[in-house]
Amino acid sequence: MALQTYSELKTAVADFLNRDDLTSVIPTFIALAESQIHRDIRHWKMEKRATGELDSEYSKIPTDWVETIQMHVTGQGTSPVNFASRQTIADRRYKNEDTAGTPLYYCHADSSFELWPTPDETYTIELLYYGKIQALSDSNADNWLLLDAPDVYLYGALIHSAPYLQEDERVAIWAQLYSAAVKRLNEQSEQSRMSGSGLTMKVRGLGGSQRRF
């Protein structure tokens, strides 16, 4: 069974459920699966980079943001901006009389990043983060996750079909298969990160010399 497009995924869900009367609700099962996928998967293909010129205490979080990986002040040298709790930042603001300076910490506040110290000039901030996977739809037939791991999508959608169909006994089956698929995908991502370390390249025609990267 081909499973590389949104249409094929909807057909596969209907086939697994052995139902032909769910056309209107299967897209909802898939959308619910995507919400869960964003909570469960952390893959290098989700990594995104954003930069901005900041001169104020708050900066809007990207609309497709899922989780921050790291934040830096760039420009003349690079310095990290580390995560801290809202209480920690509030305490530092109080103790230092809200003195401005180069941002050192951030927290989340009202759909924004709150920086401390408040920038004393315009700084370039670089954010590396996990972004949402582009949702499937009739106008967006596929994405990297469906092409790489269609089982994640299929079993994720089937999990959310069970409560609707009042087939609670099947939730455990779909959940087990979904969890196994997610685990494999996350593990493959970690292996990919490590696969380039200690590579040795043989250069032909140069007396068998080698270069190590």
FENWO-V117112 format. One record per backbone hydrogen bond with DSSP energy under -1.0 kcal/mol. CO is the residue of the C=O (numbers start at 1). NH is the residue of the N-H. If there is no record, write none. Layout:
BEGIN
CO:NH
CO:NH
END
This chain:
BEGIN
5:9
6:10
7:11
8:12
9:13
10:14
11:15
12:16
13:17
14:19
22:25
22:26
25:29
26:30
27:31
28:32
29:33
30:34
31:35
32:36
33:37
34:38
36:40
37:41
43:46
44:47
46:131
48:129
50:127
52:125
54:123
57:115
59:113
62:65
64:132
67:130
70:128
71:81
72:126
73:79
75:77
79:73
82:106
85:89
86:90
87:91
88:92
89:93
90:94
91:95
92:96
93:98
94:97
96:99
104:82
105:116
106:84
107:114
111:61
112:109
113:59
114:107
116:104
116:105
118:101
123:54
124:74
125:52
126:72
127:50
128:69
128:70
129:48
130:66
130:67
140:137
141:6
143:147
144:148
145:149
149:152
150:154
151:155
152:156
153:157
154:158
155:159
156:160
158:162
161:165
162:167
167:170
168:171
170:174
171:175
172:176
173:177
174:178
175:179
176:180
177:181
178:182
179:183
180:184
181:185
182:186
183:187
184:188
185:189
186:190
187:191
188:192
189:193
190:194
191:195
194:197
199:213
201:211
206:209
209:203
211:201
END
